[in-house]
Amino acid sequence: MKVAAIIPAYNEGLTIGNVLDVLVRNRNIEEIIVVSDGSVDDTVRRAAAYEGVMVVDLLENRGKGGAVKAGLDQTDAEVILVLDADLIGLTGAHIKSLLEPVTKGKALMSVGIFEKGRVATDFAQKVAPFLSGQRAVRRDLLENISNLDLTRFGIEIALHGYVEENEITTEIVQLEDLSHVMKEEKLGLWKGMSARAKMYWEIIRYVAKIDINDH
């Protein structure tokens, strides 16, 4: 079963190397696709420095859903591993635990939850585990999400809603000692809070569209 990793990245030049260092050494992953989502920093240059890594450079920001769709269009892999580009502490064991439920046929999707990483990021994922950006998904499940490229930050909500509605088997995976860089750390307190508010607004807007269409 062919596995491809898709890494959506928006201005993650400082951290993307931490993720790619682990992925390029993983024998279970046949393709690694970094999608720079309109980045204006050195994300593209840093990702392109890794042998065997495909870089898709989107000139305009499409949001996470659009970035994942752009990566999906570049591969025929049956299983897609989606990881954030700002992870701290990623290991091969984390990747294995995410992939195994899907590659061994136990579930069509696995969702990774931070555990024993940092208090702030652990707490956020415990409150809303369906918003986690770390997951392995069967390709056909992703292809069944209508307008995937328009979901922006709502991609996790779209996946959660689809598997709930269709009673699709999903496995929650604990990712010990893993966390990510928070927006407030990347951008400073006020810009980070603004970016976080924008992300939540896009999620709420996507959910609202679903509710309208359902009625």
N, C-alpha and C positions, 0 to 999 in steps of 0.2 A: 504494500500500500504506500503510494508515493506521498511524501510529506513536504510541504513548503511553508516556510516562515515568512509572514508579512509584517513588516515593522513600519507603521505610520509614524512620521516624524515631522514635527514643526519646530524648527530652530532648536534642535537637540544635538548640536555639534559637540557640546561639552560631555554628553553622557552616552551617546549612541555607541561609542567604542566599547563601553562596558558590556553592552548587550551582544554586539557582534563578536567580541573576543570569545564568548561562550558558544555562540551559534556555529561559528565556522569550525569548531572542534567537535561538533556533535554529528556522529555518523548516521543518526536517524533522520536527519534533515537533508533532503536532496537539493532544495533550492532555498535561497535566502533573498528576499526582495525588500529593499528599503524604499518606501515611498515618501519622498520629501514633499510635504504638503504646502508648497509656496514658501519654503524657508528662505530667509535672507542672510543667514549666517553660513558657517562652513559645514553644515550637515552633509551636503552632497559630496564635497571633497573628502571628508573623513570616511564616509561610507564607501565611496568608490576606491579608497585605498586598500580595501580588503579584497583579496583574490577570490573570485567566484561569487561575489555579491552583486546582484543586479540592482541598479539604482534607477528609480523612476522619478524624474524631476518635474513635478507639477508646477507650472508657472503661477497659478492662482490657487489660493487656499480653498479647498473643497470640504474641509472638515474630515473627521475620522472615517465616516461612512464612505465618502468619496475616495479617500485614500485607500481604504481596504478594497473597494471595488476596482480601483486602478491596478492594485497589486494582483487581484484575482484574475484580471484580464490577461496577465502575463504568465500564467501557469495553468497546467492541466492537472495539478496535484489533487488527489482525492481527499486529503486531510490538510486543513489550513491551521497553522499555529499563529495566533495573533498576540504580539507582545508590545507593550509600551516601550518607547525608546529611551526612557529616563529611569529605568530600573536600577536599584542599588542592591547588590548581593546575589544576582542571578547565577545559578549553577546548573550543571548538567542534570542533577537530580530533580530540580524544579521542572525542567523540560520533560524529562522522562515521566514524572508523575502527571503532567498535563496531557501528554500524548497517549499514555497507555489505555485509559478508559475508552478512547475513541479508536485507536488502532487495533485494540483487541476485541472490539465489538460490544463493549459493555454499555456504551452510551454514544449518542450522536454528537454530544457536546460536553466538554468539561470546562469548569469555571474555576480559576485559581483565586484563592483568598489569602491575603497576607496574614501571617501568624508569627508572633514574636519578632517582628521587624522593628517598627517604631510605633509608639502609642497612637499618634495622630492618624497615620495611614491605616493601621490595624483597625482602629475604631470606625473609621469611615466605611471600610469594607464590611465590617460586621453589621453596620446599620443598613447598608444597601449593597449586599453582595452581588446583585445582578448588574451593578455598574462596573464591575471589575473589567479591566482591559486585557487581562491575561486569560486566554482560553484556546482550546483546540476545538475545531468544528469540522464536521463533514462538509465537503464542498457543496453537495446538493442541498444541504440545509441553508447555507448562505445564499445560494441561487434562488431559493424560494422566498427570500425576503424581498418584497416588492419595493422598487425605488431605493435600493441599498445605498446608492450614491447620493441620495438626497437626505439621508438620515442625520448627517453630520455627527454631533456627539450623541445622537439618539440611537446609534447602532446597537449598543448594549440593550437598551430598552426594547428595540425592535426584535432582537434575538430572544430576549426573555419572554416577550409577549407571544412570539410565535411558538416557542416550545411549550409554554403554558397552555395556549389555546389548543394545540394539537397533541398534548400529552406525550411529548417527546422526552425520552430518557436523557437526563442530564446528571452529571456527577460533579459535586463540589470537591475541590482538591485544596488541601491546606499547604500553603507555600511558606515554610518556616524560614525566618531570618531574611525575608525579602521585603523590600519596600520601594518607594520611588521618591524622586525629588518633587516636592510640592510646588505649586505655582507661585506661592508667596516667596519661596526660596529662590526660584529662578528669576522672578521679575521684580522682587521687592514687595513689601506688604500691600501697598495700595493697588499697584498694577496687577499683582497676583490675585488680590480679592476681586478686582474687576474682571480678570480673565475667568476666574472660577464662577462668578455670577453669570457671565456670558455662556459658559458651558452648561450651567444648570438651566438657563433660559432656553437654550436650544433643545435640551432634553424635555423640558416642560412643553415647549411648542410642538415637538414631535408627538408627545403623548396626547396633547389636545387634538391634533389632527386625526390620530387614530380613533379617539372617542367620537369625534364628529362623523367620521366615515362609518363607524359602527352603528350610528343612529341614523 
